[in-house]
């Protein structure tokens, strides 16, 4: 059974992200356009599940399956779209999860949404702390119930997504999908 654990921010999360990026770039080569650290481990000073969330932008999402064997050799399980149309999702670590990779084809709307959410929280520390406190409370309440934990965050995430979308338009936040 997967336990819900939320811990204080750890500096090594950034290094773990960088290390995994290099491995992904080695595997996907020119198919990989950009890689971003997303999720709570990308936001210093807030609590998070110790799982590195990675958003990878690829030229053609249909080609991702061609790299399944190499990803499995790195310890990843391929989960297909896993609930989001156009996504290719990989997870590493089984019940002791360490990484999630969300792959989208260039131009997919989820790219901008994920990055706006992250950048909004980075720019609004009070909102980030509200999220941190919510995650801590939910982790204590749903220690053995990952679905309860995730469902408990839904309303907050939807509200922040909406704020982030308007904030991104107002400040001219845009996604540069090509280095």
Backbone as CSV, one residue per row, in Angstrom:
resi,resn,N_x,N_y,N_z,CA_x,CA_y,CA_z,C_x,C_y,C_z
1,UNK,0.847,-1.191,0.000,0.000,0.000,0.000,0.888,1.249,0.000
2,UNK,0.485,2.208,-0.777,1.228,3.455,-0.896,0.836,4.404,0.224
3,UNK,1.795,4.786,1.044,1.579,5.733,2.139,1.632,7.158,1.603
4,UNK,0.842,8.030,2.218,0.887,9.445,1.871,1.840,10.118,2.850
5,UNK,2.944,10.603,2.301,3.958,11.268,3.116,4.229,12.633,2.501
6,UNK,4.143,13.666,3.323,4.446,15.023,2.900,5.566,15.519,3.815
7,UNK,6.637,16.004,3.201,7.827,16.399,3.950,8.223,17.835,3.599
8,UNK,9.025,18.479,4.469,9.515,19.822,4.135,10.374,19.786,2.869
9,UNK,10.474,20.937,2.209,11.265,21.071,0.993,12.705,20.607,1.240
10,UNK,13.259,19.920,0.258,14.650,19.461,0.334,15.421,20.002,-0.869
11,UNK,16.576,20.600,-0.600,17.395,21.181,-1.674,17.797,20.152,-2.722
12,UNK,17.970,18.896,-2.302,18.434,17.876,-3.262,17.406,17.554,-4.340
13,UNK,16.158,17.986,-4.163,15.151,17.727,-5.191,15.551,18.347,-6.527
14,UNK,16.138,19.521,-6.479,16.583,20.172,-7.710,17.667,19.337,-8.404
15,UNK,18.592,18.798,-7.635,19.655,17.952,-8.192,19.074,16.661,-8.760
16,UNK,18.123,16.045,-8.045,17.473,14.832,-8.548,16.781,15.101,-9.880
17,UNK,16.146,16.268,-9.981,15.515,16.665,-11.246,16.569,16.782,-12.351
18,UNK,17.653,17.502,-12.082,18.709,17.699,-13.088,19.304,16.366,-13.546
19,UNK,19.538,15.476,-12.583,20.102,14.163,-12.927,19.167,13.390,-13.856
20,UNK,17.883,13.428,-13.554,16.914,12.692,-14.368,16.768,13.331,-15.747
21,UNK,16.851,14.658,-15.812,16.786,15.363,-17.103,17.878,14.875,-18.036
22,UNK,19.079,14.755,-17.501,20.202,14.314,-18.333,19.936,12.920,-18.892
23,UNK,19.417,12.038,-18.058,19.109,10.676,-18.507,18.031,10.697,-19.591
24,UNK,17.006,11.529,-19.411,15.931,11.626,-20.407,16.465,12.174,-21.728
25,UNK,17.296,13.186,-21.644,17.867,13.765,-22.869,18.750,12.749,-23.581
26,UNK,19.469,11.926,-22.812,20.294,10.877,-23.420,19.425,9.858,-24.159
27,UNK,18.279,9.529,-23.596,17.381,8.545,-24.217,16.647,9.129,-25.416
28,UNK,16.026,10.288,-25.230,15.134,10.838,-26.253,15.843,11.695,-27.289
29,UNK,17.014,12.179,-26.977,17.784,12.964,-27.938,17.005,14.136,-28.503
30,UNK,17.016,14.243,-29.817,16.390,15.392,-30.493,14.863,15.365,-30.430
31,UNK,14.290,14.238,-30.045,12.826,14.169,-29.893,12.365,15.020,-28.708
32,UNK,13.239,15.168,-27.703,12.926,15.936,-26.494,13.196,17.407,-26.772
33,UNK,12.190,18.235,-26.582,12.344,19.660,-26.857,12.683,20.461,-25.612
34,UNK,12.056,20.098,-24.480,12.302,20.816,-23.238,11.862,19.966,-22.074
35,UNK,12.444,20.235,-20.915,12.127,19.494,-19.712,11.986,20.500,-18.572
36,UNK,10.924,20.359,-17.796,10.641,21.287,-16.704,10.418,20.533,-15.398
37,UNK,10.859,21.134,-14.306,10.561,20.625,-12.975,9.228,21.254,-12.561
38,UNK,8.231,20.420,-12.299,6.909,20.915,-11.899,6.527,20.258,-10.575
39,UNK,5.330,20.545,-10.127,4.859,19.953,-8.889,5.465,20.638,-7.676
40,UNK,5.095,20.171,-6.516,5.492,20.821,-5.266,6.985,20.738,-4.991
41,UNK,7.666,19.720,-5.507,9.110,19.644,-5.269,9.863,20.736,-6.028
42,UNK,9.186,21.432,-6.924,9.792,22.534,-7.676,9.593,23.877,-6.979
43,UNK,8.908,23.871,-5.833,8.570,25.119,-5.156,9.252,25.145,-3.782
44,UNK,10.369,25.860,-3.671,11.071,25.918,-2.381,10.150,26.446,-1.280
45,UNK,10.380,25.946,-0.095,9.703,26.409,1.123,8.310,25.828,1.332
46,UNK,7.867,24.890,0.482,6.593,24.246,0.801,6.805,22.745,0.980
47,UNK,5.906,22.154,1.710,5.928,20.707,1.917,5.456,20.010,0.645
48,UNK,5.956,18.798,0.452,5.612,18.046,-0.760,5.754,16.556,-0.508
49,UNK,5.033,15.782,-1.304,5.357,14.365,-1.371,6.733,14.309,-2.036
50,UNK,7.645,13.475,-1.554,9.003,13.457,-2.115,9.074,12.719,-3.459
51,UNK,8.288,13.213,-4.409,8.239,12.645,-5.760,8.556,13.779,-6.732
52,UNK,9.581,13.579,-7.533,9.981,14.602,-8.499,9.063,14.507,-9.715
53,UNK,8.306,15.574,-9.959,7.437,15.642,-11.132,8.176,16.355,-12.252
54,UNK,8.211,15.709,-13.397,8.924,16.234,-14.559,7.941,16.358,-15.719
55,UNK,7.935,17.526,-16.339,7.140,17.741,-17.542,8.121,17.775,-18.711
56,UNK,7.926,16.868,-19.649,8.801,16.800,-20.822,7.987,17.112,-22.073
57,UNK,8.505,18.013,-22.882,7.863,18.380,-24.142,8.600,17.663,-25.262
58,UNK,7.843,16.912,-26.050,8.424,16.166,-27.168,7.831,16.656,-28.485
59,UNK,8.551,16.398,-29.565,8.073,16.807,-30.895,6.824,16.039,-31.287
60,UNK,6.819,14.718,-31.028,5.700,13.866,-31.437,5.411,12.868,-30.321
61,UNK,4.292,13.039,-29.640,3.957,12.187,-28.505,3.781,10.722,-28.922
62,UNK,3.444,10.487,-30.171,3.271,9.111,-30.640,4.597,8.340,-30.644
63,UNK,5.710,9.052,-30.705,7.027,8.403,-30.712,7.477,7.967,-29.322
64,UNK,6.810,8.434,-28.283,7.233,8.125,-26.917,7.270,6.618,-26.679
65,UNK,6.311,5.898,-27.212,6.267,4.434,-27.023,7.521,3.752,-27.583
66,UNK,8.173,4.382,-28.567,9.395,3.813,-29.136,10.533,3.748,-28.113
67,UNK,10.417,4.506,-27.025,11.464,4.580,-26.014,11.081,3.846,-24.726
68,UNK,9.994,3.094,-24.793,9.476,2.405,-23.600,10.523,1.477,-22.972
69,UNK,11.228,0.721,-23.778,12.220,-0.236,-23.275,13.342,0.480,-22.505
70,UNK,13.824,1.598,-23.048,14.880,2.361,-22.384,14.371,2.958,-21.068
71,UNK,13.125,3.421,-21.061,12.544,3.979,-19.840,12.373,2.890,-18.782
72,UNK,11.929,1.711,-19.194,11.792,0.600,-18.252,13.145,0.206,-17.681
73,UNK,14.198,0.284,-18.490,15.548,-0.028,-18.008,16.003,0.965,-16.938
74,UNK,15.450,2.176,-16.966,15.738,3.195,-15.943,14.850,3.021,-14.706
75,UNK,13.932,2.058,-14.760,13.071,1.806,-13.610,11.671,2.381,-13.707
76,UNK,11.308,2.881,-14.877,9.989,3.494,-15.056,8.949,2.483,-15.518
77,UNK,7.731,2.683,-15.032,6.557,1.964,-15.539,5.829,2.918,-16.470
78,UNK,5.458,2.439,-17.650,4.710,3.237,-18.610,3.227,3.064,-18.338
79,UNK,2.517,4.183,-18.122,1.100,4.140,-17.765,0.194,4.726,-18.846
80,UNK,0.709,4.927,-20.057,-0.109,5.477,-21.140,-0.523,6.904,-20.835
81,UNK,-1.758,7.255,-21.213,-2.255,8.613,-20.967,-2.575,8.831,-19.493
82,UNK,-2.955,7.778,-18.806,-3.250,7.819,-17.368,-4.192,8.969,-16.996
83,UNK,-5.270,9.099,-17.752,-6.329,10.043,-17.395,-6.263,11.413,-18.042
84,UNK,-5.202,11.715,-18.772,-5.117,13.013,-19.455,-4.839,12.755,-20.932
85,UNK,-5.795,13.103,-21.770,-5.660,12.873,-23.211,-4.419,13.573,-23.748
86,UNK,-3.645,12.853,-24.519,-2.456,13.415,-25.141,-1.204,13.335,-24.286
87,UNK,-1.337,12.856,-23.057,-0.167,12.720,-22.173,0.381,11.305,-22.275
88,UNK,1.681,11.177,-22.059,2.311,9.879,-21.854,2.956,9.964,-20.480
89,UNK,2.522,9.066,-19.587,2.905,9.148,-18.183,3.783,7.972,-17.783
90,UNK,4.873,8.275,-17.092,5.775,7.267,-16.556,5.910,7.503,-15.057
91,UNK,6.026,6.416,-14.310,6.298,6.562,-12.882,7.413,5.608,-12.496
92,UNK,8.163,6.009,-11.475,9.337,5.262,-11.038,9.237,5.029,-9.535
93,UNK,9.510,3.810,-9.105,9.595,3.532,-7.680,8.451,2.743,-7.090
94,UNK,7.453,2.355,-7.887,6.337,1.567,-7.359,5.652,2.270,-6.198
95,UNK,5.441,1.542,-5.073,4.794,2.139,-3.906,5.706,3.130,-3.191
96,UNK,6.998,3.059,-3.459,7.963,4.017,-2.906,8.358,4.997,-4.021
97,UNK,7.356,5.615,-4.604,7.499,6.468,-5.774,8.586,7.513,-5.610
98,UNK,9.406,7.695,-6.657,10.450,8.722,-6.639,10.268,9.772,-7.732
99,UNK,9.728,9.366,-8.894,9.602,10.283,-10.032,8.303,10.018,-10.795
100,UNK,7.763,11.089,-11.336,6.668,11.031,-12.321,7.141,11.823,-13.537
101,UNK,6.909,11.284,-14.706,7.208,12.034,-15.926,5.926,12.175,-16.734
102,UNK,5.592,13.429,-17.017,4.413,13.772,-17.809,4.933,14.267,-19.151
103,UNK,4.718,13.492,-20.213,5.200,13.891,-21.535,4.036,14.368,-22.388
104,UNK,4.246,15.523,-22.998,3.242,16.103,-23.883,3.908,16.544,-25.172
105,UNK,3.124,16.509,-26.228,3.596,17.026,-27.510,3.558,18.545,-27.469
106,UNK,4.537,19.151,-28.118,4.609,20.616,-28.226,3.228,21.199,-28.525
107,UNK,2.857,22.230,-27.785,1.598,22.918,-28.016,0.425,22.411,-27.181
108,UNK,0.568,21.301,-26.483,-0.528,20.768,-25.670,-0.855,21.754,-24.550
109,UNK,-2.141,21.999,-24.326,-2.579,22.999,-23.337,-2.130,22.689,-21.908
110,UNK,-1.898,21.428,-21.592,-1.474,21.066,-20.233,-0.084,21.605,-19.905
111,UNK,0.742,21.831,-20.903,2.085,22.372,-20.663,1.963,23.746,-20.007
112,UNK,1.225,24.624,-20.648,1.057,25.985,-20.123,0.366,25.965,-18.762
113,UNK,-0.605,25.082,-18.575,-1.326,25.011,-17.295,-0.379,24.620,-16.163
114,UNK,0.398,23.570,-16.369,1.330,23.126,-15.327,2.354,24.209,-14.991
115,UNK,2.902,24.838,-16.010,3.929,25.852,-15.765,3.349,27.112,-15.141
116,UNK,2.142,27.500,-15.535,1.504,28.667,-14.919,1.209,28.391,-13.448
117,UNK,0.741,27.184,-13.130,0.469,26.812,-11.744,1.748,26.926,-10.910
118,UNK,2.819,26.317,-11.396,4.105,26.369,-10.680,4.582,27.807,-10.506
119,UNK,4.583,28.560,-11.590,5.122,29.915,-11.547,4.246,30.860,-10.736
120,UNK,2.935,30.626,-10.745,2.035,31.418,-9.910,2.375,31.202,-8.435
121,UNK,2.546,29.948,-8.030,2.880,29.679,-6.627,4.262,30.230,-6.272
122,UNK,5.207,30.166,-7.192,6.524,30.754,-6.943,6.428,32.267,-6.756
123,UNK,5.505,32.903,-7.459,5.333,34.361,-7.394,4.380,34.805,-6.291
124,UNK,3.676,33.869,-5.689,2.690,34.184,-4.646,2.927,33.285,-3.428
125,UNK,3.929,33.636,-2.615,4.304,32.779,-1.486,3.172,32.512,-0.495
126,UNK,2.254,33.456,-0.334,1.120,33.210,0.583,0.247,32.067,0.079
127,UNK,-0.011,32.044,-1.226,-0.790,30.949,-1.822,-0.028,29.630,-1.701
128,UNK,1.287,29.690,-1.907,2.108,28.488,-1.800,2.040,27.929,-0.380
129,UNK,2.066,28.802,0.605,1.995,28.344,2.000,0.616,27.768,2.323
130,UNK,-0.446,28.335,1.748,-1.789,27.756,1.931,-1.811,26.328,1.382
131,UNK,-1.204,26.165,0.213,-1.142,24.845,-0.412,-0.334,23.885,0.470
132,UNK,0.767,24.363,0.992,1.617,23.554,1.858,0.844,23.085,3.094
133,UNK,0.134,24.010,3.727,-0.644,23.650,4.927,-1.752,22.658,4.592
134,UNK,-2.419,22.851,3.447,-3.469,21.922,3.023,-2.877,20.527,2.821
135,UNK,-1.753,20.447,2.152,-1.120,19.153,1.893,-0.722,18.453,3.198
136,UNK,-0.214,19.214,4.147,0.159,18.633,5.441,-1.069,18.087,6.170
137,UNK,-2.143,18.875,6.162,-3.376,18.440,6.834,-3.938,17.182,6.174
138,UNK,-3.984,17.190,4.843,-4.527,16.037,4.120,-3.670,14.789,4.299
139,UNK,-2.350,14.968,4.323,-1.459,13.824,4.520,-1.679,13.199,5.898
140,UNK,-1.934,14.030,6.900,-2.202,13.518,8.248,-3.559,12.814,8.298
141,UNK,-4.522,13.352,7.565,-5.878,12.792,7.558,-5.984,11.525,6.709
142,UNK,-5.253,11.468,5.605,-5.369,10.363,4.645,-4.050,9.587,4.504
143,UNK,-3.446,9.241,5.608,-2.145,8.569,5.608,-2.102,7.335,4.714
144,UNK,-3.183,6.574,4.690,-3.233,5.330,3.911,-4.188,5.411,2.730
145,UNK,-4.538,6.631,2.307,-5.558,6.802,1.272,-5.120,7.872,0.278
146,UNK,-4.311,7.474,-0.712,-3.801,8.429,-1.697,-4.930,9.097,-2.474
147,UNK,-6.013,8.358,-2.744,-7.138,8.965,-3.471,-7.806,10.048,-2.641
148,UNK,-7.973,9.799,-1.346,-8.548,10.815,-0.466,-7.674,12.054,-0.410
149,UNK,-6.366,11.848,-0.354,-5.409,12.957,-0.339,-5.519,13.775,-1.632
150,UNK,-5.490,13.093,-2.769,-5.564,13.773,-4.068,-6.907,14.500,-4.213
151,UNK,-7.992,13.828,-3.867,-9.311,14.452,-3.963,-9.422,15.678,-3.064
152,UNK,-8.778,15.632,-1.910,-8.809,16.759,-0.988,-8.122,17.999,-1.531
153,UNK,-7.193,17.818,-2.462,-6.480,18.951,-3.062,-7.206,19.539,-4.275
154,UNK,-8.155,18.803,-4.834,-8.768,19.187,-6.117,-9.331,20.596,-6.151
155,UNK,-10.153,20.969,-5.162,-10.776,22.296,-5.188,-9.724,23.402,-5.141
156,UNK,-8.738,23.227,-4.268,-7.678,24.234,-4.170,-6.936,24.359,-5.497
157,UNK,-6.582,23.225,-6.083,-5.838,23.237,-7.343,-6.645,23.907,-8.447
158,UNK,-7.940,23.609,-8.518,-8.785,24.250,-9.542,-8.814,25.766,-9.364
159,UNK,-8.922,26.227,-8.114,-8.940,27.674,-7.863,-7.614,28.308,-8.250
160,UNK,-6.510,27.665,-7.879,-5.196,28.213,-8.220,-4.973,28.147,-9.728
161,UNK,-5.417,27.070,-10.369,-5.306,26.993,-11.832,-5.973,28.194,-12.486
162,UNK,-7.159,28.531,-12.005,-7.902,29.665,-12.572,-7.159,30.979,-12.318
163,UNK,-6.699,31.182,-11.096,-5.928,32.389,-10.777,-4.654,32.441,-11.617
164,UNK,-3.989,31.302,-11.749,-2.727,31.237,-12.495,-2.940,31.576,-13.964
165,UNK,-4.048,31.106,-14.520,-4.345,31.384,-15.927,-4.493,32.897,-16.142
166,UNK,-5.241,33.561,-15.257,-5.434,35.011,-15.384,-4.136,35.762,-15.108
167,UNK,-3.395,35.305,-14.104,-2.109,35.919,-13.771,-1.154,35.818,-14.965
168,UNK,-1.092,34.638,-15.578,-0.186,34.416,-16.713,-0.511,35.379,-17.857
169,UNK,-1.795,35.580,-18.124,-2.188,36.520,-19.191,-1.788,37.946,-18.814
170,UNK,-2.044,38.311,-17.556,-1.787,39.675,-17.094,-0.293,40.015,-17.137
171,UNK,0.560,39.073,-16.751,1.998,39.367,-16.692,2.739,38.984,-17.967
172,UNK,2.021,38.437,-18.937,2.656,38.050,-20.197,3.492,36.788,-20.068
173,UNK,3.124,35.938,-19.117,3.825,34.661,-18.908,3.538,33.777,-20.125
174,UNK,4.589,33.263,-20.708,4.395,32.358,-21.848,5.375,31.215,-21.741
175,UNK,5.069,30.171,-22.445,5.903,28.973,-22.422,6.794,28.980,-23.643
176,UNK,8.078,28.913,-23.387,9.041,28.781,-24.476,9.369,27.297,-24.595
177,UNK,8.811,26.631,-25.581,8.958,25.191,-25.702,10.205,24.773,-26.459
178,UNK,10.975,25.710,-26.911,12.198,25.367,-27.628,13.328,26.201,-27.025
179,UNK,14.396,25.524,-26.657,15.551,26.249,-26.099,16.179,27.160,-27.125
